[in-house]
Amino acid sequence: MVNIFFEDTDALDLSPKLFVSWLSDLVSRETLELGEVSLIFTSDEYLLSVNQEHLNHDFYTDIITFDYRSGVVVSADLFISIDMVRYNADKLSLVFLNELYRVVAHGVLHVCGYGDKTPDEKILMTQKENEALVLIRSYL
């Protein structure tokens, strides 16, 4: 199940059904199962407050992932700044929705066990994100 929420930002026309199909497929490729994932789309300021309150970090980011994985069941709350996604898409000359999907995949891949702290982890994470973007095209 995928739930979509908007906090301190305008709602986007996003299909929960699309995310269920795509994310189910994405996690099954990792021999995992999709549990309950909440996509909470926010403003920069809202996500900054989440970052400060829950992680004691005082900086802006595009995503914060709260991992509730239990065994093979992938469950999480993904807080995603629409402002930051839009900024990054513009800065990199990318299509906004493609960047949004990449960020969602990034959060889910973290819950699947992928990191991004070391150079090798970053390379693998980027490869997995790219695979997820190819995968979502089959659902669009």
C-alpha positions as CSV (number, residue, x, y, z in Angstrom):
1,M,0.0,0.0,0.0
2,V,1.2,3.5,-0.8
3,N,-0.3,6.6,0.7
4,I,0.3,10.1,-0.6
5,F,0.1,13.2,1.5
6,F,0.9,16.9,1.0
7,E,2.1,19.1,3.9
8,D,2.7,22.8,3.4
9,T,2.7,22.5,-0.4
10,D,0.3,22.4,-3.2
11,A,-1.0,18.9,-4.1
12,L,0.3,17.2,-7.2
13,D,-1.7,15.0,-9.5
14,L,0.0,11.7,-8.5
15,S,-1.5,8.2,-8.8
16,P,-1.2,6.0,-5.8
17,K,-1.9,3.0,-8.1
18,L,1.2,3.9,-10.2
19,F,3.4,4.0,-7.1
20,V,2.0,0.7,-5.8
21,S,2.7,-1.1,-9.0
22,W,6.1,0.5,-9.5
23,L,7.4,0.2,-6.0
24,S,6.0,-3.4,-5.6
25,D,8.0,-4.3,-8.7
26,L,11.1,-2.4,-7.5
27,V,11.2,-4.1,-4.1
28,S,10.4,-7.5,-5.5
29,R,13.5,-7.2,-7.7
30,E,15.4,-7.0,-4.4
31,T,13.6,-10.2,-3.2
32,L,11.5,-8.0,-0.8
33,E,7.8,-7.2,-0.4
34,L,6.1,-3.8,-0.4
35,G,4.4,-3.1,2.9
36,E,3.0,0.4,3.8
37,V,4.9,3.3,2.3
38,S,3.8,6.9,2.9
39,L,5.0,9.5,0.5
40,I,4.7,12.9,2.3
41,F,5.4,15.7,-0.1
42,T,6.4,18.9,1.6
43,S,7.9,22.4,1.3
44,D,11.5,23.1,2.1
45,E,10.6,24.7,5.4
46,Y,8.5,21.8,6.5
47,L,11.2,19.3,5.7
48,L,13.8,21.4,7.4
49,S,11.6,21.3,10.6
50,V,11.4,17.5,10.3
51,N,15.2,17.3,9.9
52,Q,15.8,19.6,12.9
53,E,13.2,17.9,15.1
54,H,13.9,14.2,14.4
55,L,17.5,14.1,13.2
56,N,19.0,17.2,14.9
57,H,20.2,18.3,11.4
58,D,20.0,22.0,10.5
59,F,20.1,21.9,6.7
60,Y,17.8,21.5,3.8
61,T,17.5,18.2,1.9
62,D,15.4,16.6,-0.8
63,I,14.3,13.5,1.2
64,I,14.2,12.1,4.7
65,T,13.5,8.4,5.0
66,F,12.1,6.8,8.1
67,D,12.7,3.1,7.7
68,Y,10.2,0.7,9.3
69,R,11.3,-2.4,7.4
70,S,10.5,-5.7,9.1
71,G,12.2,-8.7,7.7
72,V,11.4,-8.7,4.0
73,V,8.6,-6.2,4.2
74,V,9.6,-2.7,3.1
75,S,7.6,0.0,5.0
76,A,8.6,3.6,5.4
77,D,7.7,7.2,5.6
78,L,9.4,9.2,2.9
79,F,9.3,13.0,3.4
80,I,10.2,14.7,0.1
81,S,10.6,18.4,-0.4
82,I,8.9,19.4,-3.6
83,D,10.8,22.7,-3.5
84,M,14.2,20.9,-3.4
85,V,13.2,18.4,-6.1
86,R,12.1,21.3,-8.4
87,Y,15.3,23.2,-7.6
88,N,17.5,20.2,-8.4
89,A,15.6,19.4,-11.6
90,D,16.0,23.0,-12.8
91,K,19.7,23.1,-11.8
92,L,20.4,19.8,-13.7
93,S,18.1,20.5,-16.6
94,L,15.9,17.5,-15.8
95,V,12.2,16.9,-16.1
96,F,10.6,17.6,-12.7
97,L,8.6,14.3,-12.6
98,N,11.7,12.2,-13.5
99,E,13.6,13.8,-10.6
100,L,10.7,13.2,-8.3
101,Y,10.6,9.6,-9.2
102,R,14.3,9.3,-8.7
103,V,14.1,10.7,-5.2
104,V,11.2,8.3,-4.3
105,A,13.3,5.4,-5.7
106,H,16.3,6.7,-3.6
107,G,14.3,6.5,-0.4
108,V,12.9,3.1,-1.1
109,L,16.3,1.8,-2.1
110,H,17.6,3.0,1.3
111,V,15.0,0.8,3.0
112,C,16.0,-2.1,0.7
113,G,19.4,-1.8,2.2
114,Y,21.4,0.4,-0.2
115,G,23.6,3.1,1.2
116,D,25.2,6.2,-0.3
117,K,27.9,7.2,2.1
118,T,31.0,5.8,0.3
119,P,32.0,6.4,-3.4
120,D,31.2,2.7,-4.2
121,E,27.8,2.9,-2.5
122,K,27.0,6.1,-4.4
123,I,27.8,4.4,-7.7
124,L,25.6,1.5,-6.9
125,M,22.8,3.7,-5.6
126,T,22.8,5.7,-8.8
127,Q,22.8,2.6,-10.9
128,K,19.8,1.3,-8.9
129,E,18.0,4.7,-9.2
130,N,18.6,4.6,-13.0
131,E,17.1,1.0,-13.2
132,A,14.1,2.2,-11.2
133,L,13.6,5.1,-13.7
134,V,13.7,2.6,-16.6
135,L,11.2,0.4,-14.7
136,I,8.7,3.2,-14.0
137,R,8.4,3.9,-17.7
138,S,6.6,0.6,-18.2
139,Y,3.9,1.9,-15.9
140,L,3.4,5.4,-17.4
